[in-house]
């Protein structure tokens, strides 16, 4: 499937300008080739490609709307790593495994404060197309941990940390839920103060096993755990 990103509204399809450029200048596709277009909101159109100069359009054969979303929905709130390549790797792999939402947390030990969200969202779209996703994940702006905790449901929110002297439940003991949120700390983990704050919000702590995982590895581990539970 040749899948591209665009707008689908009222039986009209507009391929995104950057995608049109990719079709014409990079892929050098020809008139009549079969392509699919998604808006990332659960709608999918397909038909034949029609190229006019530098513009690429879709001659629509069919449009499907409200395609099923991945379940259970997973939201990972994760502190960005100092090395931006590592957090971008996490985002790519988590998107491929069907994550619904990503929030980048600013914690006491977060070293990277500045993030290029335009680039991150483009990478998310690219990973979505690569994995044939028709619902693109939400990529939220950076937020402080204290602010993030104001809008969580403690019944469906969990935190993975490495403080072994504090009580943690095994990942396998988390019951099946329609939606779940996971918090993952920075290099150096959440501070003791932040762990107390999480406890005051009644967020249960979870162990990801005996190994100490890097931030991005923990994120990918949780994404793959959820991927294994998905109902297709």
C-alpha positions in Angstrom: 0.0 0.0 0.0 1.3 3.4 -1.0 -0.1 5.5 1.9 0.1 9.3 2.0 -1.2 12.0 4.4 -3.8 14.6 3.5 -7.2 16.0 4.3 -10.4 14.1 3.8 -13.6 16.1 4.1 -17.0 16.0 2.4 -15.9 13.4 -0.1 -13.0 15.6 -1.1 -9.3 14.6 -0.7 -6.4 17.0 -0.7 -2.9 15.5 -0.5 -0.6 17.4 1.9 1.8 19.8 -0.1 4.9 18.0 1.3 3.5 14.7 0.3 2.7 16.0 -3.2 6.3 17.1 -3.6 7.5 13.7 -2.4 5.2 11.9 -4.9 6.3 14.0 -7.8 10.0 14.8 -7.2 11.3 12.0 -5.0 9.2 8.9 -5.9 8.5 10.1 -9.5 5.2 8.4 -9.5 3.1 8.3 -12.7 -0.5 9.0 -13.5 -2.8 6.1 -12.8 -0.8 4.5 -10.0 -2.8 3.3 -7.1 -2.4 5.3 -3.9 -4.1 5.6 -0.5 -4.6 8.8 1.5 -5.4 9.1 5.2 -6.1 12.1 7.3 -4.8 10.4 10.5 -8.3 10.8 12.0 -9.6 7.3 11.1 -10.5 8.1 7.4 -9.0 6.4 4.4 -9.4 7.2 0.7 -7.9 5.4 -2.3 -7.9 5.6 -6.1 -5.6 6.6 -8.9 -2.9 9.3 -8.9 -3.4 12.3 -11.2 -0.3 14.5 -11.6 -0.6 18.0 -13.1 2.8 19.7 -13.2 4.0 19.8 -9.6 0.6 18.9 -8.1 -0.6 15.5 -7.2 -4.3 14.7 -6.8 -6.4 11.6 -6.1 -9.1 10.4 -8.4 -11.2 8.8 -5.7 -12.4 5.2 -6.0 -13.7 4.9 -2.5 -13.6 6.5 1.0 -13.9 4.7 4.3 -14.7 6.7 7.4 -14.4 6.1 11.1 -12.1 3.1 10.9 -11.6 1.3 14.2 -9.0 2.8 16.6 -6.4 0.7 18.4 -7.5 -0.7 21.8 -6.5 -0.4 24.5 -5.4 3.2 24.1 -2.0 4.0 25.6 -0.7 7.4 26.7 3.0 7.6 27.6 4.2 10.7 29.5 8.0 10.5 29.3 10.9 12.8 30.1 13.0 13.6 27.0 16.6 12.3 27.1 19.6 14.5 26.8 20.5 12.8 23.5 17.5 13.8 21.3 18.1 10.8 19.0 17.2 8.4 21.7 13.8 10.0 22.5 13.1 10.3 18.7 13.8 6.6 18.4 11.3 5.9 21.2 8.6 8.0 19.5 9.1 6.2 16.1 8.9 2.7 17.6 6.0 3.6 20.0 4.0 5.1 17.1 4.6 1.9 15.0 3.2 -0.1 17.9 0.0 1.9 18.1 0.5 4.3 20.9 -2.4 6.8 21.1 -0.7 9.8 22.8 2.7 11.0 23.9 3.5 13.8 26.4 7.1 15.0 27.0 7.5 15.7 30.7 9.7 18.3 32.3 10.9 16.9 35.7 13.5 17.9 38.2 16.2 15.9 36.5 15.2 16.5 32.8 18.3 17.8 31.1 16.7 18.7 27.7 14.4 21.6 27.8 14.2 22.6 24.1 12.4 20.4 21.7 11.6 20.8 18.0 7.9 19.7 18.0 7.4 20.3 14.3 10.1 17.8 13.6 8.8 15.3 16.2 5.2 15.5 14.8 6.5 15.0 11.2 8.4 11.9 12.4 5.2 10.7 14.1 3.3 11.1 10.8 6.1 9.3 8.9 6.1 6.4 11.4 2.3 6.2 11.2 2.3 5.9 7.4 5.1 3.3 7.6 3.1 1.1 9.9 -0.2 1.8 8.0 -1.9 3.6 10.8 -5.1 5.6 10.0 -5.3 7.2 13.4 -2.2 9.3 14.1 -1.2 9.7 17.8 -1.5 13.0 19.6 1.9 14.6 20.4 1.5 17.1 23.2 3.7 20.0 24.0 6.1 19.8 26.8 4.6 20.2 30.3 5.9 20.2 33.9 5.1 17.0 35.9 3.1 19.0 38.5 0.9 20.5 35.8 0.4 17.1 34.1 -0.8 15.5 37.3 -3.7 18.0 37.6 -5.6 16.3 34.8 -5.0 12.6 35.3 -7.3 9.7 36.3 -5.4 7.9 39.1 -7.4 4.7 38.4 -5.8 4.4 35.0 -2.4 6.1 35.6 0.8 4.3 36.6 4.4 5.2 37.0 7.5 3.2 36.3 10.5 4.1 38.5 13.6 2.5 39.9 13.2 3.3 43.6 13.4 -0.3 44.9 12.7 0.5 48.5 9.2 1.8 47.5 6.3 -0.6 46.8 5.8 -1.4 43.1 3.4 -3.9 41.5 4.5 -6.2 38.6 3.5 -5.0 35.2 1.6 -8.2 34.6 -0.8 -7.4 37.5 -2.3 -4.4 35.8 -5.8 -5.3 34.7 -7.2 -4.8 31.2 -8.4 -1.3 30.6 -9.7 0.6 27.6 -7.3 3.5 28.3 -4.1 3.6 30.3 -1.4 6.3 31.1 2.2 5.5 31.9 4.7 8.0 33.4 8.4 7.3 32.7 11.1 9.4 34.3 14.3 10.9 33.0 17.9 9.7 33.1 18.5 9.5 36.8 14.8 8.7 37.4 12.2 10.7 39.3 13.4 12.5 42.4 12.2 11.4 45.9 10.1 14.6 46.0 8.4 13.7 42.8 7.7 10.1 43.9 6.0 11.5 47.0 4.0 13.9 44.8 2.9 10.9 42.6 1.9 9.0 45.7 -0.3 12.0 46.8 -2.1 11.7 43.5 -2.7 8.0 44.2 -0.7 6.8 41.2 0.5 3.2 41.5 4.1 2.4 40.9 5.0 -0.4 38.6 8.1 -2.6 38.2 9.3 -3.3 34.6 11.5 -6.2 35.8 14.9 -6.8 37.4 16.9 -5.0 34.8 17.5 -1.2 34.9 16.2 0.2 31.6 17.1 3.4 29.9 14.4 6.0 29.6 13.6 5.3 25.9 13.9 1.5 26.5 11.3 1.7 29.2 9.0 3.6 26.9 9.4 1.1 24.1 8.9 -1.8 26.6 5.6 -0.4 27.8 4.5 0.3 24.2 5.2 -3.3 23.2 3.5 -4.6 26.3 0.4 -2.7 25.3 0.7 -3.7 21.7 0.5 -7.3 22.8 -2.9 -6.6 24.4 -4.4 -4.8 21.5 -7.7 -6.0 20.0 -7.6 -5.8 16.2 
